[in-house]
Amino acid sequence: MLDLKKYISIGFLKTFILLLLYGIGLGIKITMPEKNLWDQTWIILIISFALVYPFGASLRFHLTSLLIIILGFSVEWLGVHTGKIFGSYGYGENLGFKLLEVPPIIGLNWWIVVGGGLAISKIIFPRFSHPWMIAPVFLLFLDFFMEPLAPVLGFWHWKDGIIPLQNFIAWGIIGGVFAWLLYRSSPEENFPRAGTLYLVQLLFFGSLCLMHQWA
């Protein structure tokens, strides 16, 4: 009998599930544009986080991750209620339950994008001693494709439909601070599947963005 354990690792299975999850979502949007797997995006984000987060990391790493999630929600709350951080925007319904007009899942999403950007930085530039400095570049690259789709997918919407420049500036600065915090908490910690998730999301949003522009 074939022993699958010799050929299939837990890491492989997690990566396969990520590819399957986002692949199905992309396939549905391509073949049936009126359908949207992402009506329950908050569930997708929780599953994604569970698949890529390094649960065996140090306590300091876990506490810093929790801090980033809380701070991520906090800056979004300030952003929504003041319009002075990212610009004037509001959240849609597809990110789930809202607390004070902001879905709590957005804090988790901050960890996902920051962790992904940091992981990719470590993979591409393994000898660079400050990968947190490069992470914001990857965050902004992903956001560039995600922002035009946000209203379409019911994530968030901008006042007058205009994405302000300050949004990208704020993303870069806040993302850089979060990446520094995460890296400083445990420089030796690696979480490559967060990098895999980053690439999968980049392919997903990049493909949908091109389809949206050509439609």
DRENTORMAR-408998 format. One record per residue (C-alpha): residue number from 0; x negated, z negated, y. Coordinates in nm, 3 decimals. Last residue first. Example, Ala and Ser with C-alpha at 12.3 -4.5 7.8 and 13.67 -1.06 7.14 Angstrom:
[atom 1, [-1.367, -0.714, -0.106]]
[atom 0, [-1.230, -0.780, -0.450]]
***
This chain:
[atom 214, [1.479, 1.870, 4.458]]
[atom 213, [1.110, 1.945, 4.507]]
[atom 212, [1.034, 1.620, 4.691]]
[atom 211, [1.235, 1.415, 4.444]]
[atom 210, [1.063, 1.578, 4.146]]
[atom 209, [0.723, 1.505, 4.304]]
[atom 208, [0.822, 1.144, 4.363]]
[atom 207, [0.955, 1.111, 4.009]]
[atom 206, [0.623, 1.228, 3.864]]
[atom 205, [0.419, 0.998, 4.089]]
[atom 204, [0.651, 0.705, 4.021]]
[atom 203, [0.611, 0.733, 3.644]]
[atom 202, [0.246, 0.838, 3.639]]
[atom 201, [0.153, 0.554, 3.876]]
[atom 200, [0.365, 0.314, 3.673]]
[atom 199, [0.181, 0.410, 3.354]]
[atom 198, [-0.156, 0.385, 3.529]]
[atom 197, [-0.076, 0.038, 3.666]]
[atom 196, [0.058, -0.071, 3.327]]
[atom 195, [-0.271, 0.031, 3.168]]
[atom 194, [-0.458, -0.169, 3.431]]
[atom 193, [-0.243, -0.472, 3.349]]
[atom 192, [-0.335, -0.394, 2.988]]
[atom 191, [-0.700, -0.443, 3.084]]
[atom 190, [-0.664, -0.816, 3.156]]
[atom 189, [-1.020, -0.942, 3.199]]
[atom 188, [-1.119, -1.292, 3.305]]
[atom 187, [-1.485, -1.332, 3.405]]
[atom 186, [-1.413, -1.381, 3.774]]
[atom 185, [-1.159, -1.662, 3.705]]
[atom 184, [-0.980, -1.808, 4.007]]
[atom 183, [-1.193, -1.601, 4.243]]
[atom 182, [-1.050, -1.278, 4.105]]
[atom 181, [-0.690, -1.388, 4.147]]
[atom 180, [-0.745, -1.522, 4.497]]
[atom 179, [-0.937, -1.212, 4.603]]
[atom 178, [-0.664, -0.986, 4.462]]
[atom 177, [-0.402, -1.186, 4.652]]
[atom 176, [-0.597, -1.152, 4.978]]
[atom 175, [-0.648, -0.779, 4.923]]
[atom 174, [-0.281, -0.725, 4.842]]
[atom 173, [-0.185, -0.905, 5.161]]
[atom 172, [-0.415, -0.685, 5.370]]
[atom 171, [-0.338, -0.355, 5.199]]
[atom 170, [0.037, -0.414, 5.178]]
[atom 169, [0.045, -0.520, 5.543]]
[atom 168, [-0.130, -0.200, 5.650]]
[atom 167, [0.100, 0.008, 5.431]]
[atom 166, [0.412, -0.153, 5.577]]
[atom 165, [0.267, -0.135, 5.929]]
[atom 164, [0.279, 0.243, 5.904]]
[atom 163, [0.657, 0.230, 5.905]]
[atom 162, [0.868, 0.395, 5.633]]
[atom 161, [1.162, 0.555, 5.816]]
[atom 160, [1.509, 0.561, 5.656]]
[atom 159, [1.673, 0.447, 5.981]]
[atom 158, [1.584, 0.088, 5.883]]
[atom 157, [1.412, 0.096, 5.547]]
[atom 156, [1.572, 0.054, 5.205]]
[atom 155, [1.488, -0.148, 4.896]]
[atom 154, [1.494, -0.113, 4.517]]
[atom 153, [1.803, 0.103, 4.463]]
[atom 152, [1.622, 0.381, 4.278]]
[atom 151, [1.680, 0.634, 4.557]]
[atom 150, [1.600, 0.378, 4.827]]
[atom 149, [1.266, 0.291, 4.660]]
[atom 148, [1.171, 0.649, 4.577]]
[atom 147, [0.993, 0.734, 4.904]]
[atom 146, [0.808, 0.398, 4.883]]
[atom 145, [0.680, 0.428, 4.525]]
[atom 144, [0.443, 0.721, 4.563]]
[atom 143, [0.242, 0.576, 4.854]]
[atom 142, [0.286, 0.229, 4.703]]
[atom 141, [0.075, 0.332, 4.404]]
[atom 140, [-0.208, 0.456, 4.626]]
[atom 139, [-0.175, 0.146, 4.843]]
[atom 138, [-0.223, -0.084, 4.546]]
[atom 137, [-0.518, 0.122, 4.423]]
[atom 136, [-0.691, 0.088, 4.759]]
[atom 135, [-0.602, -0.282, 4.769]]
[atom 134, [-0.801, -0.335, 4.443]]
[atom 133, [-1.132, -0.214, 4.588]]
[atom 132, [-1.224, -0.539, 4.763]]
[atom 131, [-1.108, -0.742, 4.463]]
[atom 130, [-1.374, -0.561, 4.258]]
[atom 129, [-1.649, -0.761, 4.435]]
[atom 128, [-1.953, -0.760, 4.203]]
[atom 127, [-1.943, -0.388, 4.129]]
[atom 126, [-2.095, -0.323, 3.790]]
[atom 125, [-1.769, -0.251, 3.607]]
[atom 124, [-1.643, -0.006, 3.873]]
[atom 123, [-1.372, 0.193, 3.694]]
[atom 122, [-1.263, -0.087, 3.459]]
[atom 121, [-1.299, -0.373, 3.708]]
[atom 120, [-1.112, -0.182, 3.978]]
[atom 119, [-0.839, -0.089, 3.728]]
[atom 118, [-0.791, -0.457, 3.642]]
[atom 117, [-0.779, -0.556, 4.009]]
[atom 116, [-0.516, -0.293, 4.089]]
[atom 115, [-0.309, -0.390, 3.787]]
[atom 114, [-0.327, -0.761, 3.865]]
[atom 113, [-0.226, -0.691, 4.224]]
[atom 112, [0.060, -0.462, 4.119]]
[atom 111, [0.190, -0.695, 3.849]]
[atom 110, [0.133, -1.014, 4.050]]
[atom 109, [0.333, -0.875, 4.340]]
[atom 108, [0.605, -0.769, 4.096]]
[atom 107, [0.643, -1.130, 3.986]]
[atom 106, [0.710, -1.227, 4.348]]
[atom 105, [0.960, -0.941, 4.370]]
[atom 104, [1.151, -1.095, 4.078]]
[atom 103, [1.279, -1.362, 4.318]]
[atom 102, [1.513, -1.099, 4.473]]
[atom 101, [1.524, -1.150, 4.852]]
[atom 100, [1.846, -1.200, 5.053]]
[atom 99, [1.811, -1.581, 5.056]]
[atom 98, [1.773, -1.576, 4.679]]
[atom 97, [1.878, -1.245, 4.533]]
[atom 96, [1.966, -1.171, 4.170]]
[atom 95, [1.854, -0.836, 4.035]]
[atom 94, [1.597, -0.584, 4.148]]
[atom 93, [1.853, -0.304, 4.123]]
[atom 92, [2.083, -0.429, 4.399]]
[atom 91, [1.907, -0.314, 4.715]]
[atom 90, [1.666, -0.510, 4.932]]
[atom 89, [1.640, -0.489, 5.309]]
[atom 88, [1.396, -0.337, 5.556]]
[atom 87, [1.265, -0.366, 5.911]]
[atom 86, [0.884, -0.352, 5.916]]
[atom 85, [0.626, -0.482, 5.671]]
[atom 84, [0.528, -0.805, 5.846]]
[atom 83, [0.736, -0.839, 6.165]]
[atom 82, [1.081, -0.751, 6.033]]
[atom 81, [1.171, -1.118, 6.074]]
[atom 80, [1.415, -1.200, 5.792]]
[atom 79, [1.310, -0.932, 5.544]]
[atom 78, [0.938, -0.978, 5.603]]
[atom 77, [0.952, -1.356, 5.600]]
[atom 76, [1.133, -1.346, 5.267]]
[atom 75, [0.888, -1.083, 5.141]]
[atom 74, [0.596, -1.303, 5.249]]
[atom 73, [0.750, -1.595, 5.058]]
[atom 72, [0.822, -1.402, 4.738]]
[atom 71, [0.460, -1.290, 4.718]]
[atom 70, [0.342, -1.640, 4.807]]
[atom 69, [0.534, -1.781, 4.509]]
[atom 68, [0.406, -1.513, 4.270]]
[atom 67, [0.053, -1.547, 4.406]]
[atom 66, [0.064, -1.926, 4.362]]
[atom 65, [0.185, -1.886, 4.004]]
[atom 64, [-0.106, -1.652, 3.934]]
[atom 63, [-0.343, -1.905, 4.090]]
[atom 62, [-0.205, -2.177, 3.864]]
[atom 61, [-0.242, -1.954, 3.558]]
[atom 60, [-0.601, -1.860, 3.648]]
[atom 59, [-0.693, -2.224, 3.704]]
[atom 58, [-0.540, -2.314, 3.368]]
[atom 57, [-0.770, -2.062, 3.200]]
[atom 56, [-0.648, -1.743, 3.033]]
[atom 55, [-0.469, -1.725, 2.698]]
[atom 54, [-0.147, -1.598, 2.854]]
[atom 53, [-0.325, -1.286, 2.981]]
[atom 52, [-0.025, -1.106, 3.140]]
[atom 51, [0.024, -0.746, 3.025]]
[atom 50, [0.323, -0.746, 2.790]]
[atom 49, [0.510, -1.036, 2.951]]
[atom 48, [0.476, -0.873, 3.294]]
[atom 47, [0.617, -0.543, 3.166]]
[atom 46, [0.910, -0.718, 2.999]]
[atom 45, [0.987, -0.910, 3.319]]
[atom 44, [0.955, -0.593, 3.526]]
[atom 43, [1.189, -0.394, 3.301]]
[atom 42, [1.447, -0.674, 3.318]]
[atom 41, [1.428, -0.678, 3.698]]
[atom 40, [1.474, -0.301, 3.699]]
[atom 39, [1.824, -0.325, 3.555]]
[atom 38, [1.963, -0.012, 3.720]]
[atom 37, [1.626, 0.134, 3.633]]
[atom 36, [1.747, 0.331, 3.333]]
[atom 35, [1.921, 0.553, 3.588]]
[atom 34, [2.154, 0.837, 3.500]]
[atom 33, [2.246, 1.106, 3.755]]
[atom 32, [1.907, 1.271, 3.704]]
[atom 31, [1.982, 1.336, 3.333]]
[atom 30, [1.694, 1.532, 3.183]]
[atom 29, [1.418, 1.427, 3.423]]
[atom 28, [1.550, 1.079, 3.503]]
[atom 27, [1.615, 1.009, 3.134]]
[atom 26, [1.268, 1.126, 3.036]]
[atom 25, [1.106, 0.909, 3.299]]
[atom 24, [1.286, 0.599, 3.178]]
[atom 23, [1.211, 0.681, 2.815]]
[atom 22, [0.843, 0.724, 2.900]]
[atom 21, [0.845, 0.399, 3.096]]
[atom 20, [0.958, 0.197, 2.797]]
[atom 19, [0.770, 0.400, 2.535]]
[atom 18, [0.440, 0.380, 2.722]]
[atom 17, [0.481, 0.007, 2.775]]
[atom 16, [0.583, -0.046, 2.411]]
[atom 15, [0.278, 0.150, 2.292]]
[atom 14, [0.046, -0.059, 2.511]]
[atom 13, [0.190, -0.379, 2.368]]
[atom 12, [0.157, -0.243, 2.013]]
[atom 11, [-0.206, -0.146, 2.069]]
[atom 10, [-0.286, -0.489, 2.207]]
[atom 9, [-0.124, -0.655, 1.907]]
[atom 8, [-0.348, -0.446, 1.683]]
[atom 7, [-0.253, -0.155, 1.458]]
[atom 6, [-0.508, -0.007, 1.218]]
[atom 5, [-0.610, -0.289, 0.987]]
[atom 4, [-0.274, -0.460, 1.029]]
[atom 3, [-0.109, -0.144, 0.897]]
[atom 2, [-0.224, -0.221, 0.543]]
[atom 1, [-0.126, 0.089, 0.348]]
[atom 0, [0.000, 0.000, 0.000]]
***
